[in-house]
Amino acid sequence: MPFGECTITLQDVAYQLGLPVDGHYVSGCLTDFHLYIEGGRPAWQWFHELLGVLPPENQVQKFAVNCTWFQETFGECPDGADEETLFADKSGNHIHIRWLPYVARLEEMGGYSWGSAALAWLYRCMCRVTNRHVVKLAGPLQLLQSWIFWRFPSFRPTGYDEISWPLSSRWSGYNPGISNKGPRVHMARLKIDLLQPRDVSTLKPYLAPVVVSVYIV
């Protein structure tokens, strides 16, 4: 920024996404992961054993499955489930089956530090997108968007003043049109160049009344 640096922290992840930032670490082989599947069996065989069905070939890109197929095949999410995807690819609509080991142990999923993993994944994606040949940003972009709106009030759209938990949930219906994408980008760059310390609430703590009201609800 014109006046210094700021970044997303684990505290931001906890408040914005409501994810745990402690617990077991989330890990896994990002390449050749299918060679290390439990029991040495093929990855798609394990997929079929766990989910009872295989996606059609036109719904698969190498080891990533179209999110729409999951939604159509398995119907509505259970009450309280989150339809957002934390570890999306750059298309934003495919899920890699490297997460099969976690699906196989659903009873343990609550014990992992998903918030830490989401933040680490976002950092990695933001580093990659700085390369000249990269044109799309992957990662938990709902975290990045919500953090920007919270910390930079001048970028926050109007009509979303109600506080809900987690904080990012109030932006779930925010979907600006693409017709004015170009002018929006130019205006955003100009606003960033003109930012002053008073325009950024990086030092503003998450207010206690908000937290208390959230837990009461």
trRosetta pair geometry for C-beta under 8 A, 3 or more apart (Angstrom, degrees):
i j d omega theta_ij theta_ji phi_ij phi_ji
1 4 5.9 -5 66 63 102 45
1 5 6.7 164 20 -94 89 29
1 6 6.5 19 -7 10 133 98
1 192 7.2 -120 -125 -171 74 87
1 195 5.9 -65 -163 83 108 138
1 200 7.1 9 -155 -57 166 159
2 192 7.8 150 -22 152 98 64
2 193 6.6 89 -57 -160 125 39
2 194 7.8 29 -9 -105 154 3
2 195 5.7 162 25 66 112 86
2 196 7.8 -40 77 -88 125 40
3 195 7.1 -113 4 110 107 94
3 196 6.9 78 -40 -154 141 37
3 197 5.1 -136 146 -63 168 84
3 200 7.8 -165 57 21 127 137
6 151 7.0 177 139 170 145 148
6 200 6.7 -166 -20 172 160 140
6 202 4.5 -112 -124 -109 138 142
8 12 4.8 -115 -160 74 77 149
8 13 7.0 85 161 -51 108 83
8 119 6.4 -155 113 -135 112 102
8 122 7.0 -20 64 103 148 144
8 143 6.9 80 -159 149 156 108
8 144 7.2 -91 -50 -101 149 60
8 147 5.1 -39 -101 -134 109 167
9 12 5.0 111 54 2 66 99
9 13 7.4 -122 106 -3 43 86
9 119 7.9 1 172 -138 18 148
10 13 5.4 -48 -151 32 40 115
10 14 6.5 43 151 -22 68 102
10 21 4.5 110 -176 -158 111 149
10 115 6.3 91 -154 132 80 118
10 116 6.5 -2 -116 -90 113 74
10 119 6.3 -91 -91 -18 63 166
11 14 5.7 -52 -150 33 34 112
11 15 6.5 17 158 -6 66 109
11 21 7.9 -70 -71 -5 33 168
11 206 7.4 -154 160 -7 110 125
12 15 6.2 -67 -147 45 29 99
12 16 5.4 13 165 -9 70 120
12 143 7.7 100 130 -173 103 98
12 147 5.4 41 179 -111 134 114
12 150 7.8 168 -142 73 101 145
13 16 6.2 -60 -126 46 22 101
13 17 5.6 -26 -172 30 63 114
13 19 6.0 -53 155 57 97 107
13 21 6.0 118 84 -82 119 117
13 115 4.1 130 132 -168 127 103
13 116 7.6 154 87 -65 164 34
13 118 6.2 148 -144 78 127 115
13 119 5.1 -81 -64 -58 144 114
13 143 6.4 0 -113 -141 75 132
14 17 7.5 -61 -111 56 8 76
14 18 7.1 44 -178 -113 45 21
14 19 6.7 -111 -106 63 45 58
14 20 7.7 32 -113 -126 90 20
14 21 5.2 -69 -66 -16 104 122
14 115 5.8 22 -72 -138 64 162
15 18 7.6 18 -158 -68 15 54
15 166 6.9 145 160 -158 35 93
15 167 5.5 25 146 -4 82 126
15 206 5.2 -144 -110 -97 159 155
15 211 8.0 -72 -119 -91 107 97
16 143 5.7 105 111 -136 136 71
16 146 4.7 141 -159 106 115 132
16 147 5.9 -41 -86 -65 160 77
16 150 7.0 -120 -94 -12 108 150
16 166 6.1 58 142 159 24 115
16 167 4.9 -64 -118 61 48 108
16 168 4.7 62 173 -40 79 104
17 115 6.5 166 73 -111 122 90
17 118 6.7 -40 49 94 173 165
17 140 7.4 -8 -87 169 147 142
17 142 7.3 106 -96 103 100 107
17 143 5.7 -30 -50 -92 121 99
17 146 7.8 153 -59 52 70 151
17 166 5.3 38 175 141 11 166
17 168 5.7 6 -83 14 56 136
18 165 6.4 97 -82 171 129 82
18 166 3.3 -129 -26 -67 105 121
19 114 4.7 -104 -169 90 123 100
19 115 3.6 160 102 -69 105 86
19 118 6.3 83 63 10 167 140
19 166 8.0 0 -19 -81 64 159
20 23 5.4 43 130 -5 134 129
20 110 7.6 90 -5 -175 144 60
20 112 7.4 134 74 91 121 44
20 113 5.9 -107 113 -120 91 49
20 114 6.1 77 52 32 79 83
20 115 5.7 -154 86 -2 31 110
21 113 5.8 40 -169 -156 27 98
21 115 3.9 -63 -80 80 73 134
21 116 5.4 110 -151 -47 68 84
22 113 5.6 -56 -173 -98 5 109
22 116 7.9 85 -74 -29 29 124
23 111 5.0 179 -163 170 122 51
23 112 5.3 154 116 -163 126 8
23 113 4.4 173 57 -53 84 71
24 108 7.8 -8 33 167 149 106
24 111 5.4 45 7 128 109 92
24 112 4.9 -55 71 -105 90 62
24 113 6.6 -161 72 -4 34 82
25 112 7.4 4 137 -152 6 84
25 113 6.0 -21 -100 38 45 115
25 116 7.1 -69 -123 92 74 136
25 117 7.5 132 -168 -67 62 99
26 102 7.9 2 -135 -78 100 137
26 112 5.2 73 -68 180 91 127
26 113 6.6 -130 -14 67 90 70
26 114 6.5 71 -42 -100 141 52
26 116 7.4 164 18 80 100 92
26 117 3.8 -6 49 -79 134 145
28 33 6.2 27 163 -126 98 129
28 98 5.4 129 139 162 140 109
28 99 7.6 -123 -25 -90 174 47
28 101 6.8 -180 -105 34 120 131
29 32 6.3 -61 150 78 131 70
29 33 4.2 166 85 -98 96 75
29 35 7.9 -64 101 52 159 88
29 36 5.7 98 13 29 144 141
29 98 7.3 -140 75 -146 61 119
30 33 6.7 -5 -119 -51 4 113
30 98 6.9 10 -119 -129 43 167
32 35 4.9 -9 167 8 92 121
32 36 7.6 79 126 -10 80 97
33 36 6.1 -74 -166 42 47 101
33 37 7.6 77 141 -58 72 76
33 43 7.6 73 103 -95 85 136
33 63 7.7 144 55 160 110 167
33 98 4.6 41 88 -120 172 99
34 37 5.9 -7 -159 -30 48 113
34 42 7.1 6 180 -159 111 57
34 43 3.9 -73 -129 -36 101 128
34 63 6.7 -142 -51 -103 120 140
37 40 6.9 131 76 -107 79 10
37 41 6.1 -83 106 65 122 60
37 42 7.2 38 48 156 153 12
37 43 5.2 -171 -62 -88 146 66
37 46 5.4 -152 -177 -12 133 151
37 100 7.1 -3 -126 86 102 140
37 101 8.0 -156 -133 -65 61 92
38 41 7.7 -14 88 31 57 90
38 46 6.8 115 52 -119 89 143
38 101 6.8 127 -30 -107 112 91
38 104 7.0 -144 15 113 149 177
39 46 7.6 151 50 -87 114 115
41 45 4.8 -94 152 83 113 133
41 46 5.8 136 88 -52 109 92
42 45 4.4 92 66 2 89 108
42 46 7.2 -162 93 -5 48 83
43 46 5.9 -59 -156 37 33 108
43 47 6.4 40 147 -25 67 105
43 63 6.8 -8 115 -130 158 113
43 97 6.1 117 165 111 120 130
43 100 6.9 177 -159 -1 87 159
44 47 5.0 -43 -146 31 40 121
44 48 6.5 43 154 -20 66 99
44 54 6.4 46 -178 -126 104 118
44 97 7.9 54 -86 117 59 171
45 48 5.9 -53 -154 34 32 109
45 49 6.5 32 148 -19 64 106
46 49 5.4 -53 -147 36 36 114
46 50 6.2 29 157 -16 68 108
46 100 5.8 83 116 171 121 146
46 104 7.6 -40 176 -72 113 128
47 50 6.1 -63 -148 39 26 105
47 51 6.0 -21 171 22 65 114
47 54 6.6 87 105 -108 114 76
47 97 5.9 -35 -88 -151 124 142
47 100 6.3 -89 -83 -107 72 130
48 51 6.8 -74 -126 57 22 81
48 52 6.9 53 -175 -124 57 8
48 53 6.9 -149 -131 68 71 6
48 54 5.2 -24 -86 -60 102 94
49 52 8.0 13 -175 -67 12 46
50 100 6.5 174 8 -155 161 93
50 103 5.5 79 169 119 146 118
50 104 5.8 -88 -105 -85 128 76
51 74 8.0 -76 -157 -74 107 122
51 103 7.6 -18 -58 159 95 146
53 73 6.4 -158 86 -168 147 133
55 59 4.2 -110 169 86 117 124
55 60 5.5 137 93 -53 120 100
55 65 5.1 150 -8 -138 161 114
55 66 7.2 160 -166 33 147 86
55 69 5.1 59 -130 149 118 155
55 73 7.6 -101 -96 -44 82 153
56 59 4.9 87 61 6 78 106
56 60 7.5 -162 95 -6 43 94
56 69 7.5 -151 30 -122 84 138
57 60 6.0 -71 -151 38 37 108
59 65 6.1 25 137 -157 95 75
59 66 4.4 -100 -163 21 81 117
59 68 7.8 -126 -137 72 108 88
59 69 4.2 69 -164 -58 143 150
60 63 7.8 -3 -171 -111 102 13
60 64 7.0 146 -158 76 59 46
60 65 5.6 -26 -102 -100 75 65
60 66 7.4 -102 -65 -11 35 84
61 64 4.8 -18 66 63 90 101
61 66 7.9 93 -6 -56 94 78
61 94 6.1 -43 37 -126 118 157
63 96 5.8 43 113 -153 94 81
63 97 5.2 -112 175 36 88 98
63 98 7.0 69 136 -42 131 79
64 89 6.1 -20 -127 -14 157 143
64 94 3.9 50 156 158 120 125
64 95 6.4 159 -157 74 77 26
64 96 4.8 -42 -95 -88 84 62
64 97 7.3 -159 -94 -10 32 76
65 69 6.0 -97 169 64 98 129
65 70 6.6 99 120 -48 118 101
65 94 6.5 151 70 -156 27 78
65 95 5.6 -27 60 61 83 83
65 97 6.4 69 -12 -55 108 98
66 69 4.5 90 76 -2 96 105
66 70 7.5 -165 100 -5 56 81
66 93 6.3 2 -150 139 71 95
66 94 5.9 -45 -95 -101 40 75
67 70 5.6 -53 -158 33 43 114
67 71 6.4 39 149 -18 72 105
67 85 6.6 -97 -100 -49 136 143
67 93 4.9 -115 21 -169 112 62
67 94 6.5 -127 -26 -85 82 21
67 95 5.9 100 -82 -21 79 100
68 71 5.6 -56 -149 38 35 111
68 72 6.1 27 157 -13 69 109
68 93 6.9 9 -22 -178 91 113
69 72 5.9 -59 -142 42 29 105
69 73 5.8 23 162 -18 66 116
70 73 6.0 -63 -139 40 23 106
70 74 5.9 -20 178 19 63 115
70 95 6.8 21 -30 22 148 137
71 74 7.1 -72 -127 52 15 81
71 75 7.9 50 178 -124 48 2
71 83 8.0 45 -99 -146 112 115
77 81 3.6 -130 165 78 119 132
77 82 7.7 -134 168 40 163 15
77 83 5.8 -141 -21 -73 148 87
78 81 4.9 96 58 -26 71 120
84 140 7.7 65 152 -142 120 89
84 142 5.6 -48 -145 2 144 155
85 88 4.4 91 108 -62 120 99
85 92 7.7 148 62 -166 128 57
85 95 6.2 -130 -135 -88 133 98
85 140 8.0 -149 107 -103 51 70
86 114 6.9 -152 -49 178 177 105
86 117 7.5 69 139 103 138 100
86 118 4.8 -81 -165 -105 122 106
86 121 7.1 103 150 57 89 151
86 140 4.7 -12 -149 -84 64 114
87 95 7.7 80 82 -138 89 74
87 96 7.1 -76 122 33 113 105
87 99 7.2 149 59 -60 143 128
87 117 7.9 -35 -71 140 115 109
87 118 7.7 -116 -62 -106 75 68
87 121 5.8 -100 -111 -145 81 165
87 139 7.8 -22 -126 -126 40 41
87 140 7.5 -18 -62 -54 39 87
88 91 7.6 -121 169 70 100 61
88 92 5.1 39 158 -127 143 44
88 93 7.5 42 -153 -29 119 22
88 94 7.2 114 -155 60 75 55
88 95 7.4 -57 -107 -88 63 62
88 138 6.0 -153 99 -160 73 85
88 139 7.1 -56 56 28 80 8
88 140 7.6 126 17 -79 93 44
88 141 7.8 -53 51 1 127 97
89 92 7.3 -111 75 -40 56 29
89 94 5.2 -14 29 67 120 104
89 96 6.9 103 -48 -42 109 103
89 138 5.4 -53 -170 -122 30 131
90 136 4.0 102 -174 101 113 122
90 137 7.0 144 -127 76 85 12
90 138 4.4 -76 -72 -63 59 97
91 94 5.4 49 67 4 126 104
91 136 7.7 47 -67 137 34 160
92 138 7.6 -160 -68 -122 66 65
92 141 7.7 -32 -111 14 115 134
95 99 7.1 -57 170 27 102 130
96 99 6.7 109 88 -8 74 91
97 100 5.3 29 172 -42 82 106
99 102 5.1 -45 -177 37 79 114
99 103 6.3 85 126 -25 83 97
100 103 5.4 -56 -147 36 39 113
100 104 6.3 42 155 -25 70 103
101 104 5.6 -52 -151 31 33 116
101 105 7.0 -5 160 11 64 105
102 105 6.4 -75 -148 54 34 85
102 106 7.7 79 153 -87 63 47
102 108 7.8 -123 -145 81 68 96
102 109 5.8 83 -179 -99 101 98
102 112 7.6 -39 -126 -18 122 158
103 106 6.6 5 -162 -66 39 87
105 108 4.4 -8 144 28 111 117
105 109 7.1 153 105 -46 74 74
106 109 5.6 -29 -156 -11 44 119
108 111 5.4 -57 -172 33 67 116
108 112 7.3 71 139 -34 81 96
109 112 6.2 -51 -163 14 44 114
112 117 7.3 0 152 -12 111 135
113 116 4.1 12 140 21 117 118
113 117 6.4 134 102 -18 74 88
114 117 5.5 -56 -147 40 38 113
114 118 6.1 41 154 -24 70 104
115 118 5.7 -52 -145 34 30 111
115 119 6.4 26 157 -16 63 106
116 119 5.9 -57 -149 37 30 109
116 120 6.3 29 154 -18 65 108
117 120 5.7 -55 -146 38 30 111
117 121 6.2 31 155 -20 65 107
118 121 5.8 -55 -147 37 29 111
118 122 6.4 31 154 -20 64 106
118 140 4.7 15 -167 -11 104 155
118 143 6.3 134 148 -37 121 155
119 122 5.7 -52 -148 35 32 112
119 123 6.5 36 152 -21 64 103
119 143 7.5 -132 -89 155 65 160
120 123 5.7 -51 -150 33 32 113
120 124 6.5 31 153 -18 64 105
121 124 5.8 -54 -150 36 32 111
121 125 6.3 29 154 -17 66 107
121 139 5.3 166 130 -127 90 89
121 140 6.5 88 85 -7 116 96
122 125 5.8 -56 -145 39 31 109
122 126 6.2 29 157 -19 66 108
122 139 4.4 117 -106 179 58 136
122 140 5.4 -65 -68 45 109 88
122 143 6.1 -88 -76 76 153 131
122 144 6.3 174 -154 -55 129 103
123 126 5.9 -60 -148 37 27 108
123 127 6.5 28 154 -20 63 106
124 127 5.8 -55 -152 34 31 112
124 128 6.5 30 152 -19 65 106
124 139 7.5 164 66 -87 77 122
125 128 5.6 -54 -148 35 34 112
125 129 6.3 32 156 -22 67 106
125 137 6.0 94 153 -170 111 74
125 138 4.6 -131 -130 73 130 77
125 139 3.5 -141 27 -39 157 124
126 129 5.9 -51 -142 32 32 110
126 130 7.3 43 154 -30 58 97
126 137 7.1 26 -94 -145 56 115
126 139 7.1 -35 -36 8 75 165
126 144 7.9 152 -74 -99 120 137
127 130 6.2 -51 -167 16 35 113
128 131 6.2 -39 -177 8 50 112
128 134 5.7 145 145 -100 80 168
128 138 7.7 -1 68 33 136 102
129 134 5.0 -134 -126 117 44 131
129 136 7.5 -103 -115 99 108 26
129 137 4.6 -1 -87 -97 153 85
130 134 7.6 30 43 53 25 127
131 134 4.6 79 68 1 94 110
134 137 8.0 82 148 -78 112 55
137 141 6.7 107 110 -90 110 118
139 143 8.0 -79 143 45 98 112
139 144 7.3 70 106 -24 117 126
140 143 4.4 42 120 5 109 116
140 144 7.2 144 101 -12 66 85
141 144 5.2 -49 -149 39 51 114
141 145 5.9 51 152 -21 75 103
142 145 5.8 -52 -141 39 31 111
142 146 6.1 28 160 -16 65 110
142 168 5.2 90 154 176 101 138
142 171 7.1 166 -153 84 87 118
143 146 6.1 -59 -142 40 25 105
143 147 6.1 26 159 -19 63 111
143 168 6.7 -60 -93 -83 44 151
144 147 5.9 -58 -146 37 25 111
144 148 6.4 27 156 -21 63 107
145 148 5.9 -57 -152 33 29 111
145 149 6.5 22 156 -13 65 108
145 168 7.6 96 78 -140 90 104
145 171 6.2 -170 120 137 118 160
145 174 7.9 -177 156 84 137 135
146 149 5.8 -57 -148 40 32 109
146 150 6.2 29 154 -19 66 110
146 167 6.0 131 177 109 128 93
146 168 3.6 -79 -68 -105 160 88
146 171 5.7 -154 -89 15 86 141
147 150 5.7 -59 -146 38 29 109
147 151 5.9 5 166 1 68 116
148 151 6.5 -68 -135 49 23 94
148 152 5.4 -30 -177 33 65 116
148 155 5.8 -54 152 93 101 145
149 152 7.1 -62 -105 61 15 76
149 153 7.9 55 -179 -108 50 36
149 155 6.3 -117 -100 97 54 94
149 156 4.4 97 -158 -105 83 85
149 157 7.5 -43 -123 14 122 72
149 160 7.8 -21 177 91 146 137
149 171 6.7 154 21 -77 161 138
150 156 7.9 94 -61 -86 24 122
150 167 6.6 38 -81 147 135 143
150 201 7.4 -101 144 73 65 121
151 200 6.2 12 161 -161 87 79
151 201 5.4 -147 -147 63 51 79
151 202 5.8 45 -156 -80 116 61
151 204 7.8 175 -122 43 64 110
152 155 4.5 31 111 16 112 115
152 156 7.2 169 97 -34 63 83
152 195 7.6 -55 -133 -118 112 131
152 199 7.0 26 -144 144 74 89
152 200 6.0 -22 -95 -111 72 74
152 201 7.7 -158 -66 21 28 82
153 156 5.2 -42 -155 7 46 124
153 199 7.4 -135 47 -170 87 65
153 201 6.6 65 -26 -13 102 120
154 191 6.2 -167 121 -173 125 128
154 195 7.8 -168 43 -107 142 87
154 199 5.6 -17 -12 -164 129 111
155 188 7.1 54 -120 -127 112 94
155 191 6.9 145 -78 117 88 149
156 160 7.2 -129 177 64 97 111
157 160 6.1 61 82 8 89 119
157 174 6.4 149 44 -137 144 124
157 176 7.5 -165 -81 -69 147 111
160 170 5.3 127 -175 145 100 109
160 171 6.4 44 -162 -87 154 66
160 174 6.6 -14 -73 -71 148 119
162 170 6.1 -179 82 -126 78 128
163 167 7.1 -35 -153 -119 81 80
163 170 7.0 -76 -127 -48 25 147
163 210 5.6 -100 174 -139 158 104
163 213 7.3 78 93 87 125 130
163 214 7.5 -87 137 -70 107 97
164 167 7.3 140 73 -119 56 32
164 169 4.9 -88 103 81 118 113
164 170 4.9 145 29 -62 106 92
164 214 7.9 108 -177 -115 29 95
165 169 6.9 24 100 22 18 132
165 214 4.0 106 -60 -152 137 114
165 217 6.8 158 19 71 122 125
166 169 5.5 120 62 -19 62 100
167 170 6.8 -43 -178 12 48 105
168 171 5.9 -58 -171 35 59 108
168 172 7.7 89 137 -54 72 78
169 172 5.5 -12 -166 -26 53 117
171 174 4.4 -41 -164 14 74 128
176 180 7.6 -81 163 63 111 100
176 184 7.2 103 136 -94 151 161
177 180 6.3 67 86 19 98 89
178 181 5.0 -3 -165 -43 62 119
180 183 5.1 -49 -173 50 85 110
180 184 5.5 94 125 -32 87 100
181 184 5.7 -61 -150 35 28 114
181 185 6.5 28 157 -21 65 104
182 185 6.0 -57 -153 30 29 109
182 186 6.7 21 156 -12 64 107
183 186 5.8 -58 -147 40 35 109
183 187 6.0 33 157 -18 69 109
184 187 5.8 -59 -146 40 29 109
184 188 6.1 31 156 -23 65 108
185 188 5.8 -55 -147 34 28 112
185 189 6.5 28 156 -18 63 104
186 189 5.9 -54 -150 34 31 110
186 190 6.5 30 153 -17 64 107
187 190 5.7 -56 -149 38 33 112
187 191 6.2 32 154 -19 67 107
188 191 5.7 -55 -146 37 31 110
188 192 6.4 34 154 -21 65 103
189 192 5.7 -52 -150 33 32 112
189 193 6.5 32 153 -19 64 105
190 193 5.7 -55 -151 35 33 112
190 194 6.4 15 156 -7 66 112
191 194 5.9 -66 -145 46 31 103
191 195 6.8 60 150 -57 63 84
192 195 5.7 -24 -157 -17 36 117
195 199 5.0 -133 -152 73 76 136
195 200 6.4 51 -180 -42 122 108
196 199 5.1 99 55 -2 68 105
196 200 8.0 -161 92 0 40 89
197 200 6.3 -75 -155 41 38 100
201 204 3.7 -18 178 6 101 132
206 210 6.4 -105 175 69 82 127
206 211 6.3 83 133 -51 109 110
207 210 4.7 89 73 3 91 105
207 211 7.3 -167 96 -5 49 87
208 211 5.7 -60 -150 38 38 110
208 212 6.1 35 157 -20 72 107
209 212 5.7 -56 -144 38 32 110
209 213 6.1 29 161 -18 67 108
210 213 6.1 -58 -147 38 27 107
210 214 6.4 31 153 -24 62 108
211 214 5.7 -56 -152 32 30 115
211 215 6.6 21 157 -13 64 106
212 215 6.1 -61 -152 38 31 105
212 216 6.4 34 152 -23 66 106
213 216 5.6 -52 -148 33 35 115
213 217 6.5 35 155 -18 66 104
214 217 6.0 -58 -154 35 30 109
